[in-house]
């Protein structure tokens, strides 16, 4: 077992026993550094199981297997290691097949995807599990998330406000109403906690309907759960932090850092000649879900309901085609974002107050202590990013003074 460190000290008087009901599924690809750090952190907590889904090249898998073994030995953690073929598909369909297959191995009551760059906040997760235990009609729970970026020059934390899920709970008893509300919210239900039986079912739909790309796959994962049942939103707690320190350096996206930037966007699908194929498969999958959950009298509404989801794809354009419409939609929002970023704070703050979007509570002066703990880990390990190719976190732990 490991000697106590600052993570143990922080949680020493906290009851985290509910985490035994939760399995973390950690997908990883080609990133020994991130997986080592992710496992080291999460092994401090009593999760029912941690499943690593590794599709790295052979030489990376060798390091990851050693890391998993050291985690088991040092923490006594229940870590299962699953190997997959390296990701080679042009549109990323193999990513979600890997995620879905790993979820099928879960045996605990609840499960969640947690990528190797994410950090779960266990106190919030226990709160979510308690809610699910007490509300059997609810299938999933969502809380706030944040991004952490530690600047290279100043070594300071910039906690970016990310109220992805600051919205009402989706709790109608009508599948159509839940679906419509989900489309109007900014929810991304990929990294949230689910009842495992539902989590498995979502990925089974993608497999059964042969979804072959990461873009439409993510949209479906974000929608299907709401069609199947209620989702509770916790708007006063952060449940997950993501390290984006090396993702966007000086305005340039590092394409090795994120699956979202390694593959063509929907904007490019039309030019590549695959838009109609992927869009047709997406609609077939959505149609299949609705057919199973809607009562007979509502089946005539299926095509109209599918059409409503086009707001996620083509911004309701009728003239310029899906790709062109989405491109202009994104570009317009990029321009708005640039204008906002350049606006003086003295003007921004009154606008936030008027609109009800006041993110000042997430500045560095009043960040929750759990988040500051994660910031400390990111800061202490940031310099290891560039040696990822030949060393894991455990091979150089003495210089980190983490243990």
C-alpha positions as CSV (number, residue, x, y, z in Angstrom):
1,X,0.0,0.0,0.0
2,X,1.1,3.6,-0.6
3,X,2.3,6.0,2.1
4,X,0.0,8.9,2.8
5,X,0.4,12.0,0.5
6,X,-1.4,15.3,0.2
7,X,-4.4,13.7,-1.6
8,X,-4.9,11.3,1.2
9,X,-4.5,14.1,3.8
10,X,-7.2,16.2,2.1
11,X,-9.8,13.4,2.0
12,X,-8.8,11.7,5.3
13,X,-12.1,12.6,7.1
14,X,-14.4,12.4,4.0
15,X,-16.8,9.5,3.6
16,X,-16.3,8.3,0.0
17,X,-17.7,4.8,0.5
18,X,-20.4,5.3,-2.2
19,X,-17.7,5.3,-4.8
20,X,-17.7,1.5,-4.5
21,X,-20.8,1.5,-6.6
22,X,-19.1,3.4,-9.5
23,X,-16.7,2.1,-12.2
24,X,-14.5,4.6,-14.0
25,X,-13.8,3.7,-17.6
26,X,-10.6,5.4,-18.7
27,X,-10.0,5.4,-22.5
28,X,-6.4,6.1,-23.5
29,X,-4.4,6.4,-26.7
30,X,-0.7,7.1,-27.1
31,X,-0.3,9.1,-23.9
32,X,1.7,7.3,-21.1
33,X,2.1,10.5,-19.2
34,X,-1.6,11.3,-18.9
35,X,-2.6,7.8,-18.1
36,X,0.0,7.5,-15.3
37,X,-1.1,10.7,-13.7
38,X,-4.8,9.9,-14.1
39,X,-4.4,6.5,-12.5
40,X,-2.2,7.8,-9.7
41,X,-4.9,10.3,-8.7
42,X,-8.0,8.1,-9.0
43,X,-6.3,5.2,-7.3
44,X,-6.6,7.2,-4.0
45,X,-10.4,6.6,-4.0
46,X,-12.4,3.5,-3.3
47,X,-14.0,3.1,-6.8
48,X,-15.6,-0.3,-7.4
49,X,-13.3,-0.7,-10.3
50,X,-11.2,1.3,-12.8
51,X,-11.1,0.0,-16.3
52,X,-8.4,1.1,-18.6
53,X,-9.2,0.9,-22.4
54,X,-5.9,1.1,-24.1
55,X,-5.6,1.4,-27.9
56,X,-2.0,2.7,-27.9
57,X,0.7,1.4,-30.2
58,X,2.6,-1.6,-28.9
59,X,5.5,0.3,-27.3
60,X,3.1,2.6,-25.4
61,X,1.1,-0.4,-24.2
62,X,4.2,-1.9,-22.7
63,X,4.6,1.2,-20.5
64,X,0.9,1.4,-19.7
65,X,0.8,-2.2,-18.5
66,X,3.7,-1.6,-16.1
67,X,1.9,1.5,-14.8
68,X,-1.3,-0.4,-14.2
69,X,0.7,-3.1,-12.3
70,X,2.4,-0.5,-10.1
71,X,-0.9,1.1,-9.3
72,X,-2.3,-2.3,-8.2
73,X,0.7,-2.9,-6.1
74,X,1.1,0.5,-4.5
75,X,-2.6,1.3,-3.9
76,X,-4.3,-2.1,-3.9
77,X,-6.6,-0.6,-6.5
78,X,-9.0,-2.7,-8.5
79,X,-7.8,-1.8,-12.0
80,X,-8.7,-3.9,-15.1
81,X,-6.5,-3.4,-18.2
82,X,-8.2,-4.0,-21.6
83,X,-6.2,-3.8,-24.9
84,X,-7.5,-2.7,-28.3
85,X,-6.0,-2.3,-31.7
86,X,-4.5,1.2,-32.3
87,X,-6.9,3.7,-33.7
88,X,-6.6,3.9,-37.4
89,X,-10.0,4.8,-38.8
90,X,-10.1,8.1,-40.6
91,X,-13.3,9.3,-39.0
92,X,-12.8,8.0,-35.5
93,X,-15.5,5.3,-35.3
94,X,-13.1,2.9,-33.6
95,X,-12.9,5.4,-30.7
96,X,-16.5,4.9,-29.7
97,X,-16.4,1.2,-30.4
98,X,-13.6,0.9,-27.9
99,X,-15.5,3.1,-25.3
100,X,-18.6,1.0,-25.8
101,X,-16.8,-2.3,-25.5
102,X,-15.1,-1.2,-22.3
103,X,-18.4,-0.1,-20.8
104,X,-19.9,-3.6,-21.5
105,X,-17.3,-5.0,-19.0
106,X,-18.7,-2.9,-16.1
107,X,-20.2,-4.9,-13.2
108,X,-21.0,-2.1,-10.7
109,X,-24.3,-0.3,-10.5
110,X,-23.0,3.0,-11.9
111,X,-20.4,3.8,-14.5
112,X,-18.7,6.8,-16.1
113,X,-16.3,7.5,-19.0
114,X,-13.3,9.5,-17.7
115,X,-10.6,10.3,-20.3
116,X,-7.0,10.3,-19.2
117,X,-6.9,14.1,-19.0
118,X,-9.9,14.3,-16.6
119,X,-10.0,14.4,-12.8
120,X,-13.1,13.3,-11.0
121,X,-14.1,15.2,-7.9
122,X,-15.1,12.4,-5.5
123,X,-17.2,14.4,-3.1
124,X,-19.5,15.5,-5.9
125,X,-19.6,12.1,-7.4
126,X,-20.8,10.6,-4.0
127,X,-23.5,13.3,-3.9
128,X,-24.6,12.2,-7.4
129,X,-24.6,8.5,-6.5
130,X,-26.7,9.2,-3.4
131,X,-29.2,11.0,-5.6
132,X,-29.5,8.1,-8.0
133,X,-29.9,5.7,-5.1
134,X,-32.9,7.7,-3.9
135,X,-34.5,8.5,-7.3
136,X,-34.8,5.2,-9.2
137,X,-36.6,6.9,-12.1
138,X,-33.5,9.0,-12.9
139,X,-31.0,7.4,-15.2
140,X,-28.1,9.9,-15.0
141,X,-26.7,12.9,-13.1
142,X,-24.8,15.8,-14.5
143,X,-22.8,18.5,-12.6
144,X,-20.6,21.5,-13.6
145,X,-17.2,21.0,-15.3
146,X,-14.2,23.2,-15.6
147,X,-11.0,23.4,-17.6
148,X,-7.7,24.1,-16.0
149,X,-4.9,25.8,-17.9
150,X,-1.5,26.5,-16.2
151,X,0.3,29.2,-18.1
152,X,3.9,28.3,-19.1
153,X,5.4,31.7,-18.3
154,X,3.8,32.6,-15.0
155,X,3.0,29.1,-13.6
156,X,-0.3,30.4,-12.5
157,X,-3.7,28.7,-12.8
158,X,-6.3,30.1,-15.2
159,X,-9.5,28.4,-14.2
160,X,-11.7,28.8,-17.3
161,X,-15.4,29.0,-16.4
162,X,-17.2,26.1,-18.1
163,X,-20.8,26.1,-17.1
164,X,-21.5,23.3,-19.7
165,X,-24.4,22.0,-17.7
166,X,-25.9,24.9,-15.9
167,X,-29.4,24.1,-16.9
168,X,-32.6,22.6,-15.5
169,X,-32.9,18.9,-14.9
170,X,-34.5,17.0,-17.7
171,X,-37.2,15.2,-15.8
172,X,-40.3,15.0,-18.0
173,X,-42.0,11.6,-18.1
174,X,-42.5,12.1,-21.8
175,X,-39.5,10.9,-24.0
176,X,-40.3,13.5,-26.7
177,X,-40.3,16.4,-24.2
178,X,-37.0,15.2,-22.7
179,X,-35.5,15.0,-26.1
180,X,-36.7,18.5,-27.1
181,X,-35.4,20.0,-23.9
182,X,-32.0,18.3,-24.4
183,X,-31.6,19.8,-27.8
184,X,-32.2,23.3,-26.4
185,X,-29.6,22.9,-23.6
186,X,-25.8,22.9,-23.9
187,X,-25.4,19.4,-22.4
188,X,-22.8,17.0,-23.5
189,X,-23.7,13.7,-21.8
190,X,-20.5,11.8,-22.6
191,X,-18.6,12.1,-19.4
192,X,-21.4,11.9,-16.9
193,X,-22.5,9.2,-14.4
194,X,-25.1,6.7,-15.6
195,X,-26.9,3.7,-14.3
196,X,-24.7,1.0,-15.9
197,X,-27.5,-0.8,-17.6
198,X,-28.4,2.4,-19.5
199,X,-24.8,3.3,-20.2
200,X,-24.3,-0.1,-21.9
201,X,-27.5,0.3,-23.9
202,X,-26.5,3.7,-25.3
203,X,-23.3,2.2,-26.7
204,X,-25.1,-0.9,-27.9
205,X,-27.3,1.4,-30.1
206,X,-24.1,2.9,-31.7
207,X,-22.8,-0.6,-32.3
208,X,-26.1,-2.1,-33.6
209,X,-26.5,0.8,-36.1
210,X,-22.8,0.8,-37.1
211,X,-22.0,4.4,-36.3
212,X,-18.7,4.9,-38.0
213,X,-17.6,8.4,-37.0
214,X,-16.7,10.3,-33.9
215,X,-18.8,13.4,-34.8
216,X,-22.3,11.9,-35.2
217,X,-21.3,9.3,-32.5
218,X,-20.8,12.0,-29.9
219,X,-24.1,13.7,-30.9
220,X,-25.9,10.4,-30.4
221,X,-24.3,9.6,-27.1
222,X,-25.4,13.1,-25.9
223,X,-29.0,12.6,-27.0
224,X,-29.9,8.9,-26.5
225,X,-29.6,8.9,-22.7
226,X,-32.2,11.7,-22.5
227,X,-34.6,9.8,-24.7
228,X,-34.4,6.8,-22.5
229,X,-35.0,8.5,-19.2
230,X,-34.6,11.4,-16.8
231,X,-31.4,13.2,-16.0
232,X,-30.8,15.3,-12.9
233,X,-28.6,18.4,-13.1
234,X,-26.5,19.6,-10.1
235,X,-25.7,23.3,-10.7
236,X,-23.8,24.2,-7.6
237,X,-21.0,21.6,-7.7
238,X,-18.1,20.8,-10.0
239,X,-17.8,17.1,-10.7
240,X,-14.9,17.0,-13.3
241,X,-11.8,19.0,-14.2
242,X,-9.9,18.7,-17.5
243,X,-6.3,19.6,-18.0
244,X,-6.0,21.8,-21.1
245,X,-2.6,23.2,-20.4
246,X,-1.0,21.7,-23.5
247,X,-4.1,21.6,-25.6
248,X,-4.2,25.2,-26.7
249,X,-0.9,26.9,-26.4
250,X,-0.7,30.5,-27.7
251,X,-3.9,30.0,-29.7
252,X,-2.6,27.0,-31.6
253,X,-4.5,23.7,-31.1
254,X,-2.1,20.8,-30.6
255,X,-3.7,18.0,-32.6
256,X,-2.0,15.2,-30.6
257,X,-3.8,16.3,-27.5
258,X,-7.4,15.7,-28.3
259,X,-9.5,13.3,-30.3
260,X,-11.7,16.2,-31.1
261,X,-8.9,17.7,-33.2
262,X,-7.4,14.5,-34.8
263,X,-10.4,13.8,-37.1
264,X,-12.3,15.7,-39.8
265,X,-15.1,17.9,-38.6
266,X,-18.6,17.7,-39.9
267,X,-17.8,20.9,-41.8
268,X,-15.4,18.8,-43.9
269,X,-17.6,15.8,-44.4
270,X,-19.3,17.2,-47.5
271,X,-16.0,17.9,-49.2
272,X,-14.8,14.4,-48.4
273,X,-18.0,12.8,-49.8
274,X,-19.2,11.1,-46.6
275,X,-21.8,13.4,-45.2
276,X,-24.8,11.7,-46.7
277,X,-23.6,8.3,-45.6
278,X,-22.9,9.2,-42.0
279,X,-26.0,11.4,-41.7
280,X,-28.2,8.6,-43.0
281,X,-26.8,6.1,-40.5
282,X,-27.2,8.7,-37.7
283,X,-30.9,9.2,-38.5
284,X,-31.4,5.4,-38.7
285,X,-30.0,5.0,-35.2
286,X,-32.1,7.8,-33.8
287,X,-35.2,6.4,-35.5
288,X,-34.5,3.0,-33.9
289,X,-34.3,4.5,-30.4
290,X,-37.6,6.4,-30.8
291,X,-39.3,3.3,-32.2
292,X,-38.5,1.4,-29.0
293,X,-39.5,4.1,-26.5
294,X,-42.5,5.9,-28.0
295,X,-46.0,4.6,-27.6
296,X,-48.0,3.7,-30.7
297,X,-49.8,7.0,-31.0
298,X,-46.5,8.9,-31.1
299,X,-44.8,6.8,-33.8
300,X,-45.9,9.2,-36.5
301,X,-43.9,11.9,-34.9
302,X,-40.5,10.2,-35.4
303,X,-39.4,11.8,-38.6
304,X,-40.3,15.2,-37.2
305,X,-38.4,14.6,-34.1
306,X,-35.3,13.5,-36.0
307,X,-35.6,16.7,-38.1
308,X,-35.5,18.7,-34.8
309,X,-32.0,17.4,-34.1
310,X,-30.7,19.0,-37.3
311,X,-30.1,22.1,-35.2
312,X,-27.0,20.3,-33.9
313,X,-25.8,19.7,-37.4
314,X,-26.8,22.4,-39.9
315,X,-28.1,25.4,-37.9
316,X,-31.5,24.9,-39.6
317,X,-30.1,26.1,-42.9
318,X,-32.1,25.2,-46.0
319,X,-30.1,26.9,-48.7
320,X,-26.3,26.3,-48.3
321,X,-26.1,22.6,-47.3
322,X,-25.2,21.1,-44.0
323,X,-21.5,21.7,-44.2
324,X,-21.7,25.3,-45.4
325,X,-24.4,26.2,-42.9
326,X,-22.5,24.7,-40.0
327,X,-19.3,26.4,-41.1
328,X,-20.9,29.8,-41.1
329,X,-22.6,29.1,-37.8
330,X,-19.3,28.2,-36.2
331,X,-17.4,31.1,-37.7
332,X,-20.1,33.6,-36.5
333,X,-19.7,32.3,-33.0
334,X,-15.9,32.5,-33.2
335,X,-16.2,36.2,-34.1
336,X,-18.6,36.8,-31.2
337,X,-16.1,35.0,-28.9
338,X,-13.2,37.1,-30.2
339,X,-15.2,40.3,-29.6
340,X,-16.1,39.1,-26.1
341,X,-12.5,38.3,-25.2
342,X,-11.4,41.7,-26.2
343,X,-14.1,43.5,-24.3
344,X,-12.9,45.3,-21.1
345,X,-13.9,43.8,-17.8
346,X,-15.7,46.9,-16.8
347,X,-18.2,46.3,-19.6
348,X,-18.3,42.5,-19.3
349,X,-19.3,42.4,-15.7
350,X,-22.6,44.3,-16.0
351,X,-23.5,42.2,-19.0
352,X,-22.9,39.0,-17.0
353,X,-25.1,40.3,-14.2
354,X,-27.9,41.3,-16.6
355,X,-27.9,38.0,-18.4
356,X,-27.5,35.9,-15.3
357,X,-24.2,34.5,-16.6
358,X,-21.8,35.5,-13.8
359,X,-18.7,33.4,-13.9
360,X,-16.7,35.5,-11.5
361,X,-17.2,32.9,-8.7
362,X,-14.9,30.6,-10.6
363,X,-11.9,32.9,-10.5
364,X,-8.7,31.8,-8.7
365,X,-9.6,33.5,-5.5
366,X,-12.6,31.3,-4.6
367,X,-12.0,28.1,-6.5
368,X,-13.2,25.0,-4.5
369,X,-10.4,23.3,-2.6
370,X,-10.9,20.1,-4.5
371,X,-10.1,21.9,-7.7
372,X,-7.0,23.5,-6.2
373,X,-5.8,20.0,-5.3
374,X,-6.0,19.0,-8.9
375,X,-4.3,22.2,-10.0
376,X,-1.4,21.3,-7.7
377,X,-1.1,17.9,-9.4
378,X,-1.1,19.5,-12.9
379,X,1.4,22.1,-11.9
380,X,3.8,19.5,-10.4
381,X,3.6,17.2,-13.4
382,X,3.4,19.7,-16.3
383,X,7.1,19.4,-17.2
384,X,6.7,15.7,-17.8
385,X,4.6,16.3,-20.9
386,X,7.5,16.5,-23.3
387,X,9.2,13.2,-22.1
388,X,6.0,11.1,-22.6
389,X,7.6,9.0,-25.4
390,X,10.0,7.1,-23.1
391,X,9.1,7.6,-19.5
392,X,6.0,7.2,-17.4
393,X,5.1,9.2,-14.3
394,X,6.2,6.3,-12.1
395,X,9.7,6.1,-13.6
396,X,10.5,9.7,-12.5
397,X,8.4,10.0,-9.4
398,X,11.3,11.0,-7.1
399,X,11.7,14.4,-8.8
400,X,8.0,15.0,-8.5
401,X,7.8,14.6,-4.7
402,X,4.2,13.6,-5.1
403,X,4.3,10.4,-3.0
